Amino acid sequence: MSKTVSAITGLVTLILVCTASYIWLDRPVTDFFLDLQESMLYRIFKQITRLGESQWYLAGGLLLWLFYRKKDPLNAGGGLLLLSSVALSGIVAYTLKSLLGRARPRLYDHHQIYGFDFFHLEYAWQSFPSGHSATAIGAASAMALIFPRYKIFFYIVGVSVAASRIILAQHWLSDVIAGSILGLATTILLYNKYFRKTMYDKPF
């Protein structure tokens, strides 16, 4: 199967999964977690979700590159991969959010607004896809390539951050699925196209 066919198949699958979640899962899952707003689970994941803020990875990637650029091409390339993956996925996520204008769960909770209203710059209408999820999974994938010994740990953290957006009722399930795939796909694309030869010279 060619890369183009694989990419199209993956995109169609993602659209179908997100559509199914939009119709059948998003609201019941969010309703469940809206009832847990004062729970210990909520308080724990309110801290975990901070790990999905992009500035940590942008700064970390830059520092890795600066520190290793003259003595370790693998880690220097990894730093640039981390920086570029988080930056690119963030730009794509923000662009899609603004174009698609999906109401966040808070609008649903307070005003029973659910769905899309295209071309919105307001935060309350920028739910799809989840930027925190894109950052967390993209960064986890990049860190797994830089430090493969700890890849399970990085993915656990990434998935936990992505899950936090649902648990905190900041995003719908389909937002998180789409954001996570965006982050992973961005890292895979950048690694295979620009960083593979300077890191491991094997496909992701």
C-alpha positions, 0 to 999 in steps of 0.5 A, spaced: 500 500 500 502 506 497 504 512 502 498 516 499 493 510 500 495 509 507 494 517 508 487 517 505 485 511 509 487 513 515 484 520 514 477 517 512 478 512 518 479 518 523 473 522 520 468 516 521 471 515 528 470 522 530 463 522 527 461 516 530 463 519 537 460 526 535 453 522 534 453 517 540 459 518 545 461 525 546 455 528 550 454 521 554 462 521 556 462 529 557 455 528 562 459 523 566 465 527 567 461 534 568 458 530 575 465 529 577 467 536 578 469 536 585 472 530 585 479 528 587 480 525 580 478 532 577 483 535 582 489 530 580 487 531 572 487 539 573 494 538 575 496 533 569 493 537 564 498 543 565 503 538 562 499 539 555 502 546 555 506 547 549 511 552 552 515 546 556 516 543 549 518 548 545 523 551 550 525 544 551 526 542 544 530 549 543 535 547 549 536 540 547 538 543 540 543 548 543 546 543 548 547 538 543 548 541 536 556 541 536 557 534 539 551 529 538 547 529 532 542 524 534 539 528 540 540 535 537 536 532 531 531 530 537 530 537 540 529 540 533 524 534 532 520 536 539 520 543 537 518 543 530 512 537 532 509 541 537 509 548 533 506 545 527 501 541 530 499 547 534 499 551 528 494 546 525 490 545 531 489 552 532 487 553 524 482 548 525 479 550 531 478 557 528 475 555 522 470 549 524 468 553 531 466 547 535 462 549 541 466 547 548 463 542 553 462 548 557 457 551 552 453 545 552 453 545 560 451 552 561 447 553 555 445 546 551 449 549 545 452 543 541 455 542 535 459 547 530 458 554 527 464 555 523 469 561 523 470 563 530 476 566 534 472 566 541 475 560 546 468 557 547 468 556 540 475 553 539 474 545 541 476 541 535 481 538 535 484 539 542 491 542 542 493 540 549 492 533 546 496 534 540 501 537 544 502 531 549 502 526 544 506 529 539 511 531 544 511 524 547 512 521 540 518 525 539 521 524 546 520 516 545 524 517 539 530 521 543 530 517 549 527 510 547 528 507 553 523 511 556 518 511 551 512 507 555 513 513 560 512 518 555 506 515 552 503 514 559 504 521 560 501 523 553 495 519 554 494 522 561 494 529 559 489 527 553 485 524 557 485 530 562 481 534 557 475 529 557 475 528 565 476 536 566 470 537 561 474 542 557 474 538 550 469 532 547 472 525 546 472 526 539 476 533 540 481 529 543 482 523 538 483 528 533 488 532 537 492 526 539 492 523 532 494 530 529 500 530 534 502 523 532 502 524 525 505 530 525 511 527 529 511 521 524 511 526 518 517 530 520 521 525 523 520 521 516 521 527 512 527 531 515 530 527 521 530 520 520 537 520 517 540 524 523 537 520 528 536 513 527 535 512 519 529 507 520 522 509 519 517 511 525 
